[in-house]
Amino acid sequence: MALQPWPQLRQGHKAHPVPSLQYHLRARGHTVVVDGDFGPKTDTAVRAFQKQKNLVVDGIAGPRTWQALVTTVRRGDEGDAVRSAQEELQARNLSGDPSKAPAVDGDFGPQTEKAVRNWQQAIHDVDEPAMLVDGIVGGQTWQSLISGMHLG
């Protein structure tokens, strides 16, 4: 089994992974509220980003838009892209105890790195042997998180 495909998000979508989209847009300088609601302001930001990157301007966050939008984050990084990774890791915390996943604070510290490594190891073992277990959230790790892959 391989990685799940990047999701296709458009205006009207709510919940996962809309917050990740909004955090990434913010990380790229677009003023949007992270509320999990793909409304008119998020649509405008997606279109502006697509135009800036010479992508098809359709307001749909699909594979090409996601690939251009996500940025690699690692230990020591701060900001909205880190918040996106932390939000995704929290979404997979099925323990009911928020302290078992990194806080969504925008600071990529040791707890976030450990959670990323654990996620990568699980994906590597279950779905995708090519997944690197390096604690760095790059393209493949972003795709596994944002696509909504779940384990078990």
Phi, psi and chi 1 to 4 in degrees:
 res  aa     phi    psi   chi1   chi2   chi3   chi4
   1 MET       -  137.6 -176.2  172.9  166.0      -
   2 ALA  -104.8  178.7      -      -      -      -
   3 LEU   -57.3  146.6  -71.8  176.5      -      -
   4 GLN   -71.1  151.9  -64.1  -64.1  -51.8      -
   5 PRO   -70.2  158.7   22.1  -28.5      -      -
   6 TRP   -59.1  142.4  -70.4   98.0      -      -
   7 PRO   -73.9  160.0   27.0  -32.8      -      -
   8 GLN  -107.8  106.9  -60.2  -96.0  -14.7      -
   9 LEU  -108.5  142.8  -62.4 -179.2      -      -
  10 ARG  -147.8  172.2   57.9  177.7   50.4   88.3
  11 GLN   -52.7  135.1 -168.3  165.0  -23.5      -
  12 GLY   106.4  -22.5      -      -      -      -
  13 HIS   -69.7  146.7  -79.2  126.1      -      -
  14 LYS  -133.6  157.8  -64.0 -176.8 -175.1  -40.4
  15 ALA    70.2 -161.1      -      -      -      -
  16 HIS   -57.9  136.7 -177.7  -88.5      -      -
  17 PRO  -102.3   32.0   35.9  -33.9      -      -
  18 VAL   -57.0  -42.5  175.3      -      -      -
  19 PRO   -57.5  -38.3  -26.4   35.7      -      -
  20 SER   -61.9  -44.2  -72.7      -      -      -
  21 LEU   -57.6  -46.5  174.0   66.0      -      -
  22 GLN   -65.5  -41.4  -67.6  168.1  -33.6      -
  23 TYR   -61.2  -42.2  -83.3  124.5      -      -
  24 HIS   -67.0  -38.4  -78.9  -74.8      -      -
  25 LEU   -62.1  -42.4  -72.0  165.2      -      -
  26 ARG   -62.0  -41.8  -72.1  171.8   57.9   94.2
  27 ALA   -62.2  -25.1      -      -      -      -
  28 ARG   -95.5   12.1  -64.1  -65.7 -168.1  143.9
  29 GLY    92.5    8.6      -      -      -      -
  30 HIS   -93.5  135.1  -62.4  -86.7      -      -
  31 THR   -87.3   98.2  -52.7      -      -      -
  32 VAL  -134.1  152.4  -67.1      -      -      -
  33 VAL   -88.7  136.0  174.8      -      -      -
  34 VAL   -86.6   94.1 -180.0      -      -      -
  35 ASP  -127.9    1.9   60.4    4.1      -      -
  36 GLY    74.5   12.8      -      -      -      -
  37 ASP  -121.4  112.5 -176.6    0.3      -      -
  38 PHE   -80.0   84.3 -165.4  137.1      -      -
  39 GLY  -101.6 -167.4      -      -      -      -
  40 PRO   -57.8  -37.2  -21.3   29.0      -      -
  41 LYS   -70.7  -37.6  -70.3 -177.4  177.4  170.4
  42 THR   -67.3  -40.5  -59.7      -      -      -
  43 ASP   -59.0  -45.7  179.9   72.6      -      -
  44 THR   -61.0  -41.4  -62.1      -      -      -
  45 ALA   -67.2  -41.0      -      -      -      -
  46 VAL   -61.9  -46.2  167.6      -      -      -
  47 ARG   -62.1  -41.4  -70.9  173.0 -172.9  -86.1
  48 ALA   -64.2  -41.5      -      -      -      -
  49 PHE   -63.8  -44.9  176.8   78.6      -      -
  50 GLN   -60.5  -42.4  -70.8  171.3  -32.5      -
  51 LYS   -63.4  -44.8 -176.3  175.8 -178.3 -173.5
  52 GLN   -59.6  -35.5  176.9 -173.2    7.3      -
  53 LYS   -96.8   10.2  -66.3  -65.9 -177.3 -179.3
  54 ASN    57.7   39.2  -63.7  -45.1      -      -
  55 LEU   -98.5  168.4  -61.4  168.4      -      -
  56 VAL   -61.6  124.9  173.3      -      -      -
  57 VAL   -90.7   92.3  179.9      -      -      -
  58 ASP  -127.6   -2.1   58.1    6.7      -      -
  59 GLY    74.9    6.1      -      -      -      -
  60 ILE  -103.2  122.9  -61.5  169.3      -      -
  61 ALA   -84.8   93.8      -      -      -      -
  62 GLY  -111.0 -167.9      -      -      -      -
  63 PRO   -52.5  -47.1  -26.4   33.1      -      -
  64 ARG   -66.6  -39.4  -73.1 -160.6  169.9  102.3
  65 THR   -66.3  -46.5  -61.5      -      -      -
  66 TRP   -58.6  -46.7  -80.3  111.6      -      -
  67 GLN   -61.7  -35.1  -71.7  165.4   -4.1      -
  68 ALA   -77.3  -26.8      -      -      -      -
  69 LEU   -84.1  -42.9 -171.4   60.1      -      -
  70 VAL   -70.8  145.5  -63.0      -      -      -
  71 THR  -123.6  145.7   57.6      -      -      -
  72 THR   -68.3  132.2  -61.9      -      -      -
  73 VAL  -127.2  147.5  -68.1      -      -      -
  74 ARG  -148.3  174.0   57.3  178.5   47.6   87.2
  75 ARG   -51.9  133.3 -170.3  163.2  176.0  174.3
  76 GLY    99.8  -18.4      -      -      -      -
  77 ASP   -76.9  157.1  -71.8  -14.7      -      -
  78 GLU  -139.2  158.0  -63.5  178.8   -9.2      -
  79 GLY   120.8 -167.9      -      -      -      -
  80 ASP   -69.1  -32.9  -76.9  -43.6      -      -
  81 ALA   -65.9  -36.3      -      -      -      -
  82 VAL   -65.9  -41.8  173.4      -      -      -
  83 ARG   -58.2  -37.6  -76.0 -176.2 -172.8   87.1
  84 SER   -61.4  -46.7  175.8      -      -      -
  85 ALA   -61.6  -42.9      -      -      -      -
  86 GLN   -65.8  -39.7  -67.7  166.9  -30.3      -
  87 GLU   -60.3  -44.4  175.1   90.9   18.8      -
  88 GLU   -63.6  -41.3  -68.8  -70.3  -16.7      -
  89 LEU   -67.8  -37.4  -67.7  163.0      -      -
  90 GLN   -63.0  -38.8  -87.5  -71.4   -9.0      -
  91 ALA   -62.9  -24.9      -      -      -      -
  92 ARG   -95.7    1.3  -79.6  152.2 -170.0   79.8
  93 ASN   -82.6   97.0  174.3   19.0      -      -
  94 LEU   -92.2    7.9  -54.8  177.6      -      -
  95 SER   -75.0  -19.8   70.6      -      -      -
  96 GLY    83.2   -2.8      -      -      -      -
  97 ASP  -114.4  104.3  178.7   -3.4      -      -
  98 PRO   -57.0  -23.4  -16.6   24.7      -      -
  99 SER   -73.8   -9.2   70.3      -      -      -
 100 LYS   -83.0   -1.9  -61.5 -117.8 -171.6  -97.7
 101 ALA  -131.7  160.3      -      -      -      -
 102 PRO   -64.4  144.1   16.8  -23.7      -      -
 103 ALA   -64.9  148.1      -      -      -      -
 104 VAL   -86.5   80.0 -177.3      -      -      -
 105 ASP  -120.8   -1.2   61.6    6.9      -      -
 106 GLY    77.5    8.6      -      -      -      -
 107 ASP  -114.9  110.7 -177.6    8.5      -      -
 108 PHE   -82.4   88.2 -160.7  128.4      -      -
 109 GLY  -106.1 -164.9      -      -      -      -
 110 PRO   -62.1  -36.0    4.4   -9.9      -      -
 111 GLN   -67.3  -40.1 -172.0 -178.4   15.6      -
 112 THR   -65.5  -44.6  -59.6      -      -      -
 113 GLU   -60.3  -43.1 -177.6  178.5   33.4      -
 114 LYS   -62.5  -43.9 -179.6 -179.9  178.7 -167.8
 115 ALA   -63.5  -39.4      -      -      -      -
 116 VAL   -64.0  -46.5  169.8      -      -      -
 117 ARG   -60.1  -43.5  -75.8 -179.1 -176.3  -83.1
 118 ASN   -61.9  -42.6  -71.4  -15.6      -      -
 119 TRP   -62.4  -49.4  172.1 -104.0      -      -
 120 GLN   -60.2  -40.9  -69.7  169.9  -31.8      -
 121 GLN   -64.0  -42.6 -172.6   65.1   57.4      -
 122 ALA   -64.5  -43.9      -      -      -      -
 123 ILE   -63.8  -44.0  -66.6  -65.9      -      -
 124 HIS   -56.7  -46.3  172.5   84.3      -      -
 125 ASP   -72.7  -34.5  -67.7  -12.0      -      -
 126 VAL   -97.4  -45.6  174.9      -      -      -
 127 ASP  -118.7  -38.4  -72.8  -40.0      -      -
 128 GLU  -139.9   91.6 -175.0   56.2   61.5      -
 129 PRO   -58.9  -21.8  -16.0   23.8      -      -
 130 ALA   -79.6   -7.3      -      -      -      -
 131 MET   -64.4  122.8  172.6   68.0   75.0      -
 132 LEU   -75.1  141.6  -71.2  177.0      -      -
 133 VAL  -108.4   85.5 -178.5      -      -      -
 134 ASP  -129.0   -1.6   58.6    5.6      -      -
 135 GLY    74.8    7.7      -      -      -      -
 136 ILE  -108.2  132.0  -62.7  169.1      -      -
 137 VAL   -92.9   94.9 -174.0      -      -      -
 138 GLY  -108.9 -165.7      -      -      -      -
 139 GLY   -52.3  -49.2      -      -      -      -
 140 GLN   -67.2  -41.3 -166.1  177.0   44.0      -
 141 THR   -67.4  -42.8  -58.6      -      -      -
 142 TRP   -57.3  -46.5  -84.4  125.1      -      -
 143 GLN   -60.2  -43.0 -174.9  175.8  -19.1      -
 144 SER   -64.4  -36.0   71.2      -      -      -
 145 LEU   -75.3  -52.2  -71.9  165.8      -      -
 146 ILE   -69.9  -29.7  -70.0  170.6      -      -
 147 SER   -70.2  -11.6   69.9      -      -      -
 148 GLY    86.0   21.4      -      -      -      -
 149 MET   -59.4  138.4  -70.2 -178.9   78.6      -
 150 HIS  -127.1  153.6  -74.4  -78.7      -      -
 151 LEU  -109.6  141.2  -57.6  168.1      -      -
 152 GLY    80.2      -      -      -      -      -
